Amino acid sequence: MSHTLGVRQAQKQKTRQALLEAALQLLDEQSLSSLGLREVTRAVGVAPTAFYRHFRDTADLGVALVEEALGSLHTTLTAMLAATGDGEERIAGTVELIAGYVHTHPAHVRFIARERHGGVRAVRDAIGAQLALFAKEVAEQFAQEEPTAGWTEDDLLMLAGMYVDHMVMTASAFLDAGPGTTAEARVADVARRQLRLVGLGRRHWHDT
């Protein structure tokens, strides 16, 4: 009996993942607000009624895609926080990590970039909530580093939000540029200079 339940659960999870992957592929060319659940189920080869065993509606599916996309981005954020300081090594490493994430997860980046200000409120809210959590993690790291030790929580969150916004903006710019292009090299150069500028502001924010 338990074996049968295990097989059914595994099949259910497989179908759910197939629906997510099909939706992500379809969203390459359209926004979530225009996506129909019949398109998704047709791509997977299941009946439309099967969709409701996994998601309430396409907005619910979109929220699940946010969790998947930003969950993978969180690994990149964690790697970025492993290095401390605003030196050239950290700046270069940060930009390389973002570029690498775009190369391996282009569909996720496209989805987040499009839906962050898109027409489905539940998805916008989910993206905003996840990025706010990212900013909190960055702020906690900055509180332990010399240039920002002793800053107020509001100032730390403001600075962390700038870094998170920069990460998302740079990822979107890398996606538009395309891998291995001169445009990608320009995006990387601008991203590094922006981080240097933010780092200067960080070191001198409390100067009197």
C-alpha positions in Angstrom: 0.0 0.0 0.0 2.7 2.5 1.0 4.7 1.6 -2.2 1.6 2.4 -4.3 1.1 5.7 -2.5 4.8 6.5 -3.1 4.5 5.8 -6.8 1.4 7.9 -7.1 3.0 10.8 -5.2 6.1 10.6 -7.4 3.9 10.7 -10.6 2.0 13.6 -9.2 5.2 15.5 -8.5 6.4 14.6 -12.0 3.3 16.0 -13.6 3.5 19.2 -11.5 7.1 19.8 -12.6 6.1 19.1 -16.2 3.4 21.8 -16.0 5.9 24.3 -14.5 8.4 23.6 -17.2 5.8 23.8 -20.0 4.5 27.1 -18.6 8.0 28.5 -18.4 8.7 27.6 -22.0 5.4 29.1 -23.2 6.2 32.3 -21.2 9.3 32.8 -23.4 7.0 34.5 -25.9 4.1 35.9 -23.8 3.2 37.3 -20.4 1.5 35.2 -17.6 -1.7 37.3 -17.9 -2.2 36.0 -21.5 -1.3 32.4 -20.7 -4.2 29.9 -20.8 -4.2 26.7 -18.7 -5.3 24.7 -21.8 -2.0 25.8 -23.5 -0.1 24.4 -20.6 -1.9 21.1 -20.3 -1.8 20.6 -24.1 2.0 21.0 -24.0 2.3 18.4 -21.2 -0.3 16.0 -22.8 -2.8 15.9 -19.9 -6.4 16.9 -19.6 -7.2 20.5 -18.5 -8.9 19.1 -15.4 -5.5 17.6 -14.3 -4.2 21.2 -14.0 -6.4 21.8 -10.9 -4.9 18.9 -9.0 -1.7 21.0 -8.8 -2.7 24.7 -9.1 -5.8 26.7 -8.4 -5.3 28.9 -11.5 -2.5 30.3 -13.7 -1.7 32.9 -11.0 -1.0 30.1 -8.5 1.2 28.5 -11.1 3.0 31.8 -11.6 3.7 32.0 -7.8 5.2 28.5 -8.0 7.4 29.6 -10.9 8.5 32.6 -8.8 9.6 30.3 -6.0 11.4 28.1 -8.4 13.1 30.9 -10.3 14.2 32.9 -7.2 15.1 29.8 -5.3 17.7 29.1 -8.0 18.8 32.8 -7.9 19.2 32.5 -4.1 22.2 30.1 -4.7 23.9 32.9 -6.6 23.1 35.5 -3.9 24.6 33.2 -1.3 27.8 32.8 -3.3 28.0 36.6 -3.7 27.7 37.1 0.1 30.5 34.6 0.7 33.0 37.3 -0.2 33.3 40.4 1.8 34.3 44.0 1.0 33.9 46.2 -2.0 37.3 45.4 -3.7 37.8 44.6 -7.3 37.8 40.9 -6.7 34.4 40.9 -5.1 32.9 43.2 -7.7 34.3 41.1 -10.6 33.2 37.9 -8.9 29.7 39.3 -8.4 29.2 40.3 -12.0 30.6 36.9 -13.2 28.1 35.1 -10.9 25.2 37.1 -12.3 26.3 36.4 -15.9 26.7 32.7 -15.1 23.2 32.6 -13.7 21.7 34.1 -16.8 23.6 31.7 -19.0 22.2 28.7 -17.1 18.7 30.0 -16.2 17.7 32.4 -19.1 14.0 31.4 -18.9 13.8 32.1 -15.2 15.5 35.5 -15.7 13.1 36.4 -18.5 10.1 35.4 -16.4 11.1 37.5 -13.4 12.1 40.5 -15.5 8.7 40.5 -17.3 6.5 39.6 -14.3 8.1 41.8 -11.7 5.9 44.7 -13.0 3.5 42.5 -14.9 -0.3 42.2 -14.8 -0.8 39.4 -12.2 -0.8 40.9 -8.8 -0.2 37.7 -6.9 3.0 37.1 -8.9 4.2 40.7 -8.5 3.6 40.4 -4.7 5.5 37.0 -4.6 8.5 38.5 -6.5 8.5 41.5 -4.2 8.4 39.4 -1.1 11.2 37.2 -2.2 13.4 40.1 -3.2 12.7 41.7 0.2 13.9 38.5 1.9 17.0 38.7 -0.3 17.6 42.3 0.8 17.2 41.3 4.5 19.9 38.6 4.0 22.3 41.1 2.3 21.6 43.6 5.1 22.5 41.1 7.8 25.8 40.4 6.0 26.5 44.1 5.7 25.9 44.6 9.4 28.9 42.4 10.0 31.3 44.2 7.6 33.5 47.1 8.6 32.2 49.9 6.3 28.6 49.4 7.5 29.0 48.1 11.0 26.8 50.2 13.3 24.5 51.4 10.6 20.8 51.6 11.4 18.5 48.9 10.2 16.8 51.3 7.8 20.1 52.3 6.2 21.3 48.7 5.9 18.0 47.7 4.2 18.2 50.7 1.9 21.8 49.7 0.8 20.9 46.0 0.5 17.9 46.8 -1.6 20.2 48.7 -4.0 22.4 45.7 -4.4 19.5 43.3 -5.0 17.9 45.7 -7.5 21.3 45.9 -9.2 21.5 42.1 -9.4 18.1 41.8 -11.0 18.7 44.8 -13.4 22.1 43.4 -14.4 20.7 39.9 -15.0 18.0 41.4 -17.2 20.6 43.4 -19.2 22.8 40.3 -19.6 19.7 38.4 -21.0 19.0 41.2 -23.5 22.7 41.3 -24.6 23.1 37.6 -25.2 26.1 35.4 -24.3 29.5 36.0 -25.8 28.6 39.3 -27.4 30.3 42.7 -27.3 27.0 43.9 -25.8 27.4 41.5 -22.9 31.0 42.8 -22.3 29.6 46.3 -22.1 26.9 45.2 -19.6 29.6 43.6 -17.5 31.7 46.8 -17.6 28.8 49.1 -16.6 27.7 46.7 -13.8 31.2 46.7 -12.3 31.4 50.5 -12.4 28.0 50.8 -10.8 29.1 48.5 -8.0 32.3 50.6 -7.5 30.1 53.7 -7.2 27.8 52.1 -4.7 30.8 50.9 -2.8 32.2 54.5 -2.6 28.9 55.7 -1.3 28.8 52.9 1.3 32.2 53.9 2.7 31.4 57.6 2.9 27.7 57.5 3.8 28.3 58.7 7.4 31.1 61.2 6.6 30.5 64.6 8.2 
